[in-house]
Amino acid sequence: MTEAGWRGAKDGSLIALAERGFDVFVTIDRKFEHQIDLSAIAMGFVIIGVTSNTLAAYVPDFDRLREAVETVRKGEVIHLDARGS
């Protein structure tokens, strides 16, 4: 987000920015899907239960995360419980 200049963007603004250039949105925010109507957004969503938003936290679950990202459809939400955390 920092590299894209999106740091500090609120959820609604962040989704609008991401929707312009991405097909899938990955987040660790478990409340995310209850805060926004995701069915109207032209992206898929993957919510992963890692303990922190660092690369090291994702590594044990990378294969499952990649599969979810490759299969999620627009407006769909896939939940992944982290194995490695």
C-alpha positions in Angstrom: 0.0 0.0 0.0 2.8 2.4 0.8 4.4 1.8 -2.6 1.1 2.5 -4.4 0.6 5.7 -2.3 -2.5 4.2 -0.6 -1.2 4.3 2.9 -3.9 5.7 5.2 -6.8 5.0 2.8 -10.0 3.9 4.5 -11.7 0.7 3.5 -14.1 2.2 0.9 -11.5 4.3 -0.7 -9.0 1.4 -0.7 -11.4 -0.9 -2.4 -12.2 1.7 -5.1 -8.4 2.1 -5.7 -7.8 -1.6 -5.8 -10.7 -2.4 -8.0 -9.2 -0.3 -10.8 -6.1 -2.6 -11.1 -6.6 -5.9 -9.3 -8.9 -8.9 -9.5 -8.4 -10.1 -5.9 -8.1 -8.3 -2.5 -6.3 -10.2 0.3 -6.8 -9.0 3.9 -6.3 -10.2 7.5 -9.3 -8.0 8.6 -11.9 -10.6 9.7 -14.5 -7.9 10.1 -13.9 -6.6 6.6 -16.8 -8.4 4.8 -19.3 -7.2 7.4 -18.3 -3.5 6.9 -18.7 -3.3 3.1 -21.1 -4.9 0.6 -18.6 -7.0 -1.3 -21.1 -8.5 -3.7 -21.3 -5.3 -5.7 -17.5 -5.1 -6.1 -15.7 -6.4 -9.2 -13.1 -8.3 -7.2 -12.8 -11.5 -5.2 -11.7 -11.4 -1.6 -9.5 -13.7 0.5 -9.5 -13.2 4.2 -6.6 -15.1 5.8 -6.2 -15.5 9.6 -2.5 -14.8 9.9 -1.4 -13.1 13.1 0.4 -10.2 11.5 0.6 -8.6 8.1 4.2 -9.5 7.5 5.6 -11.7 4.7 6.8 -14.2 7.3 3.3 -14.7 8.6 2.0 -15.7 5.1 4.8 -18.1 4.1 3.5 -21.3 5.8 0.2 -20.8 4.0 1.4 -19.4 0.7 0.4 -22.4 -1.4 -3.2 -22.3 0.0 -3.3 -18.6 -0.4 -2.2 -18.8 -4.0 -4.8 -21.4 -4.7 -7.5 -19.2 -3.2 -6.4 -16.2 -5.1 -6.4 -18.2 -8.4 -9.9 -19.6 -7.8 -11.9 -16.8 -6.1 -14.6 -15.2 -8.3 -15.8 -11.6 -8.4 -18.0 -10.9 -5.4 -16.9 -14.1 -3.6 -15.2 -14.3 -0.2 -12.8 -17.2 0.7 -11.8 -17.6 4.3 -8.5 -19.3 5.1 -7.5 -20.2 8.7 -3.7 -19.9 9.0 -1.9 -23.1 9.6 1.5 -21.6 10.3 0.6 -19.0 12.9 
